């Protein structure tokens, strides 16, 4: 059975993939490593890929994990990368992300406040029923505040313009955080939210199986 490496999103862990049917593969969930002070996203991705042992790996990244997976795809053309609810170039970020960078608000927001803000803003991520919303809240509550603040800075300062040929992009049409109109996706999930691995697991599972077999 083929190994597939999964990279979670900002402040998330493997629970974000818990509703998917991954019976067609051997999933390996990559744990976060500690970022260095002011470490660029590219550098972090390069260190994170050391957790992947195969020379030609299959990698699935969601949201922030998709940005990291994009950098890994650039560094290793032999890899097969699928990103979900993410952006592969900086130009796909909506205007409010770019404003956040130039206003540098993220620099003075306390880490605890950033995490609290995420908990209050889960409506923008998705979660269609009580179980999904509870999982989402628990994931955010368990996230490390310093990592979250570093990741926000890394995202806002990411300047990638290259779309790797070995990358496939899946995006939801109802994504509020990264609106579909700004994204050039290879596959669209109708009504898919930013956390469509929780909200639309059947559709995402079918697509992954199709792309990976």
C-alpha positions as CSV (number, residue, x, y, z in Angstrom):
1,X,0.0,0.0,0.0
2,X,1.3,3.4,-1.0
3,X,2.6,5.8,1.7
4,X,1.0,9.3,1.6
5,X,2.4,12.1,3.8
6,X,-0.1,14.6,5.2
7,X,0.8,18.1,6.4
8,X,-1.8,19.9,8.5
9,X,-2.8,23.5,8.4
10,X,-2.0,26.5,10.7
11,X,-2.6,25.6,14.3
12,X,-3.9,22.2,13.2
13,X,-2.9,18.6,13.6
14,X,-3.8,15.2,12.0
15,X,-7.4,15.5,13.4
16,X,-8.2,17.8,10.4
17,X,-7.9,14.7,8.3
18,X,-9.9,12.4,10.6
19,X,-13.1,12.3,8.6
20,X,-11.4,11.2,5.3
21,X,-11.5,7.7,4.0
22,X,-7.8,6.9,3.6
23,X,-8.2,3.2,3.3
24,X,-6.6,3.3,-0.2
25,X,-3.2,4.4,1.2
26,X,-0.9,4.2,4.2
27,X,-1.2,7.7,5.8
28,X,1.7,9.2,7.6
29,X,1.0,12.4,9.4
30,X,3.9,14.8,9.7
31,X,4.3,16.5,13.1
32,X,5.4,20.1,13.3
33,X,9.0,20.9,14.1
34,X,10.0,24.0,16.1
35,X,10.6,27.1,13.8
36,X,13.7,29.2,14.2
37,X,13.4,32.8,15.1
38,X,12.0,34.8,12.0
39,X,12.5,31.7,9.9
40,X,11.1,32.1,6.3
41,X,8.4,29.6,5.1
42,X,10.8,28.2,2.5
43,X,13.5,27.4,5.1
44,X,11.0,25.7,7.4
45,X,9.6,23.6,4.5
46,X,13.1,22.5,3.6
47,X,13.7,21.3,7.1
48,X,10.3,19.7,7.4
49,X,10.9,17.6,4.3
50,X,13.7,15.8,6.2
51,X,10.9,14.0,7.9
52,X,10.0,12.4,4.6
53,X,12.1,9.4,3.8
54,X,11.0,8.4,0.2
55,X,13.0,9.9,-2.7
56,X,9.7,10.3,-4.7
57,X,7.1,10.9,-2.0
58,X,3.4,11.6,-2.3
59,X,2.4,14.6,-0.1
60,X,-1.0,16.1,0.7
61,X,-1.0,19.5,2.4
62,X,-4.0,21.5,3.6
63,X,-4.1,25.3,4.0
64,X,-0.7,26.4,5.5
65,X,0.4,22.8,5.0
66,X,-0.3,23.3,1.3
67,X,2.0,26.2,1.2
68,X,4.8,24.1,2.8
69,X,4.0,21.3,0.4
70,X,4.3,23.7,-2.5
71,X,7.9,24.5,-1.4
72,X,8.7,20.8,-1.1
73,X,7.3,20.2,-4.6
74,X,9.7,23.0,-5.9
75,X,12.7,21.4,-4.0
76,X,11.9,17.9,-5.1
77,X,10.5,17.5,-8.7
78,X,10.2,13.8,-8.1
79,X,7.5,14.3,-5.5
80,X,3.8,14.2,-6.2
81,X,2.0,16.9,-4.3
82,X,-1.7,17.7,-3.7
83,X,-2.7,20.8,-1.9
84,X,-6.2,21.4,-0.4
85,X,-7.8,24.7,0.6
86,X,-4.5,26.5,0.1
87,X,-2.7,28.8,-2.2
88,X,0.3,27.9,-4.3
89,X,1.6,31.4,-5.0
90,X,1.4,34.6,-3.0
91,X,-0.8,36.3,-5.7
92,X,-3.6,33.9,-4.7
93,X,-3.9,35.5,-1.2
94,X,-6.8,37.9,-0.9
95,X,-6.3,41.6,-0.3
96,X,-6.8,41.5,3.5
97,X,-3.8,39.2,3.8
98,X,-1.6,41.7,1.9
99,X,-2.9,44.5,4.1
100,X,-2.0,42.5,7.2
101,X,1.5,42.3,5.9
102,X,2.0,46.0,5.2
103,X,0.3,47.1,8.3
104,X,2.5,44.7,10.3
105,X,-0.4,44.1,12.8
106,X,0.8,40.6,13.4
107,X,4.0,41.8,14.9
108,X,2.5,43.4,18.0
109,X,-0.5,41.1,18.6
110,X,0.3,38.9,21.6
111,X,0.4,35.2,20.8
112,X,-2.4,34.4,23.2
113,X,-4.6,37.0,21.6
114,X,-3.9,35.6,18.1
115,X,-5.1,32.2,19.3
116,X,-8.2,33.6,20.9
117,X,-9.0,35.5,17.7
118,X,-8.8,32.2,15.8
119,X,-11.2,30.6,18.2
120,X,-13.6,33.4,17.7
121,X,-13.3,33.3,13.9
122,X,-14.0,29.6,13.3
123,X,-17.1,30.5,11.3
124,X,-14.8,31.6,8.5
125,X,-13.1,28.2,8.4
126,X,-16.2,26.0,8.3
127,X,-17.7,23.2,10.4
128,X,-21.2,22.2,9.4
129,X,-22.3,20.4,12.5
130,X,-21.6,20.2,16.2
131,X,-19.1,17.4,16.0
132,X,-17.0,19.1,13.3
133,X,-17.1,22.4,15.1
134,X,-16.0,20.8,18.3
135,X,-13.0,19.1,16.6
136,X,-12.1,22.4,15.0
137,X,-12.2,24.2,18.3
138,X,-10.2,21.5,20.1
139,X,-7.5,21.6,17.4
140,X,-7.1,25.4,17.8
141,X,-7.1,25.2,21.6
142,X,-4.4,22.6,21.5
143,X,-2.2,24.6,19.1
144,X,1.0,26.1,20.3
145,X,0.6,29.9,20.5
146,X,4.2,30.8,19.5
147,X,4.0,28.5,16.5
148,X,0.7,30.1,15.4
149,X,2.2,33.6,15.6
150,X,5.4,32.6,13.7
151,X,3.3,30.9,11.0
152,X,1.1,34.0,10.4
153,X,4.3,36.0,9.9
154,X,5.7,33.3,7.5
155,X,2.5,33.3,5.5
156,X,2.3,37.1,5.1
157,X,5.9,37.3,4.0
158,X,5.8,34.4,1.5
159,X,6.6,35.7,-2.0
160,X,6.4,32.5,-4.1
161,X,5.6,33.0,-7.8
162,X,6.4,29.6,-9.1
163,X,3.8,26.9,-9.7
164,X,5.5,23.5,-9.7
165,X,4.5,21.1,-12.4
166,X,4.2,18.2,-9.9
167,X,1.5,20.0,-7.9
168,X,-2.3,19.5,-8.1
169,X,-4.7,22.0,-6.4
170,X,-8.1,21.1,-4.9
171,X,-10.2,24.0,-3.6
172,X,-13.7,24.5,-2.3
173,X,-16.1,27.0,-3.9
174,X,-17.4,28.1,-0.5
175,X,-14.0,28.8,1.1
176,X,-14.3,32.1,3.0
177,X,-10.7,32.4,4.2
178,X,-9.1,31.9,0.7
179,X,-12.0,32.7,-1.7
180,X,-12.3,30.5,-4.7
181,X,-12.4,33.5,-7.1
182,X,-8.7,34.3,-6.3
183,X,-7.6,30.7,-6.8
184,X,-6.8,28.8,-10.0
185,X,-7.6,25.3,-8.9
186,X,-7.3,22.0,-10.8
187,X,-10.3,20.5,-9.1
188,X,-13.2,22.3,-7.4
189,X,-15.4,20.9,-4.6
190,X,-18.8,22.5,-4.9
191,X,-19.8,24.0,-1.5
192,X,-16.4,23.0,0.0
193,X,-15.3,25.2,2.9
194,X,-11.7,25.9,4.1
195,X,-11.9,22.8,6.3
196,X,-13.7,20.7,3.7
197,X,-11.7,17.6,4.9
198,X,-14.2,17.8,7.8
199,X,-17.2,19.3,6.0
200,X,-17.0,17.5,2.7
201,X,-14.9,14.3,3.5
202,X,-16.6,12.1,1.0
203,X,-15.9,14.3,-2.0
204,X,-12.4,15.0,-0.9
205,X,-11.7,11.3,-0.3
206,X,-13.0,10.3,-3.7
207,X,-10.8,13.0,-5.4
208,X,-7.7,11.9,-3.4
209,X,-8.2,8.3,-4.3
210,X,-8.6,9.1,-7.9
211,X,-5.5,11.3,-8.0
212,X,-3.3,8.9,-6.0
213,X,-4.1,5.6,-7.6
